[in-house]
Amino acid sequence: MKLSPALSRLIDALRTLPGVGPKTAQRMAFHLLQDGRPGAQSLASALGAALVSVKRCRRCRMLTEEDLCSVCAAPQRDTTLLCVVESPADVVAVEQSGSYRGLYFVLMGHLSPLDGVGPEQLGARELEALLGEGRVHELILATNSTVEGEATAHFLSELALRQGVRASRIAHGVPMGGELEYVDGGTLAHALSGRQLL
Amino acid sequence: MKLSPALSRLIDALRTLPGVGPKTAQRMAFHLLQDGRPGAQSLASALGAALVSVKRCRRCRMLTEEDLCSVCAAPQRDTTLLCVVESPADVVAVEQSGSYRGLYFVLMGHLSPLDGVGPEQLGARELEALLGEGRVHELILATNSTVEGEATAHFLSELALRQGVRASRIAHGVPMGGELEYVDGGTLAHALSGRQLL
C-alpha cells in the first residue's frame, strides 16, 4: 500500500519521536488528520513556537524560553546547593519529590566518548565557572546510576574538588516499598555498603 | 515544577496524540527540543503541510492529497468488489495481507449514536450512490468485530440489499497459529458456527 507523499512524510516525521515505531506513527498520523484535526493544528503551532522560542537557561542549561528558568529566577531557593542532573526530565522528577530547595545544573546527557559527548558538550566549563564564583558549597551529583552516569559523576566530583567545592552523590539502595527478595544483587550490594548508623 | 509556557503548551499538544500520557508527552517534548531538533523541524513542517493538503479520496474517503487515492486510481483493481472498513489503518492492513484486489470504502468510524455518529457521518449516502452505479457486485463488510462494528455491518448489509447488491461479512474465528486452548469463548463460538464443509 503506497500512502500519499504528505501522509508518508508525516508518518516518517512522527517516527523520530522517542518510543514511536511504524505502527504507532501511522496510528498517530491517521488520528491527527481524522478526528484530531484541532489538536493537530495546536500541535503544529506549539511545536513551531517552541522550536523558535525555547532555549537553555543561561545559568543551569534547563530548557526555557526566558533568560533564566523558573528555578534559577526564584528568589527563595538555596543558592549554596547545586544538583547536577542529566536531563530536564530529571529536574522535573526531583522538583516533584518536593525534597530539594537548591539550584540545578542540567548536563543534557552524560559522558559518552563513542557518541562524541565529552566534558565540553556537558557544559563542564560553565559548571566550573559557576563553582568558581564561590557561592555553591555543595555539588550534589544526581546523574543516573548507569555506567555512563557513574563515570560522569566521578569526573564532576574531581572538577568540584579542583574548585574546592564539596561533592556528594545521591544514595543508591532498596527503593521505598521494595522487598529485599526481589531487589537485584547490585542494588543490594549498594544498599549494604551505603548503610548508615542509627 | 512550573515549566515555561511554550514547553507546557507543547506537552499539552503532544498529549492529544493517541496513547500518549503526561510522562510520555514530557519525554517527547524534551527530546524534540534537545537532541531531536532536526526531526522536530521536519515534524512541524510535515504536520503543517499534511493539515493543508490531505483530504479524503473523492470515491472511497481514504486520506490522500490527490483527488483519487492510489487504490481508486489504479487501473488494474477489480471494480466489482467493494470492501467497507472503519479506518484508513484498516485499508493499510488489508492491503498488506496482499489477498484483496478490489476497491475500498472507508467509513471513518462506526455507528455510535451516543457520540453523534450516524449513517450521515459514515458516508452512507455516498456509499448508496456508489452501489447505485451498478458496477459493484459484492459489498464485503470488514468492520471490526465489536458491538458497534457488527451493528454498522448489519446496517450496511440492509443498505446493500436495497440497492440489489450482495453483501458479505469477513470470517471470524481462531487466528492463524492460535491454539484453541487459549482462544476466548466468543471467538470459538464464531469459529464453530462459521465452520465450512471440506
Interface residues (C-beta under 8 A of the other chain):
Chain A: M1 K2 L3 S4 P5 A6 L7 R9 L10 D12 A13 L14 T16 L17 P18 G19 T24 Q26 R27 M28 A29 F30 H31 L32 L33 Q34 G36 R37 G39 A40 Q41 S42 L43 A44 A46 L47 G48 A49 A50 L51 S53 V54 L63 T64 E65 E66 C69 S70 V71 S87 P88 A89 V91 V92 E95 Q96 M108
Chain B: M1 K2 L3 S4 P5 A6 L7 R9 L10 D12 A13 L14 T16 L17 P18 G19 T24 Q26 R27 M28 A29 F30 H31 L32 L33 Q34 G36 R37 G39 A40 Q41 S42 L43 A44 A46 L47 G48 A49 A50 L51 S53 V54 L63 T64 E65 E66 C69 S70 V71 S87 P88 A89 V91 V92 E95 Q96 M108
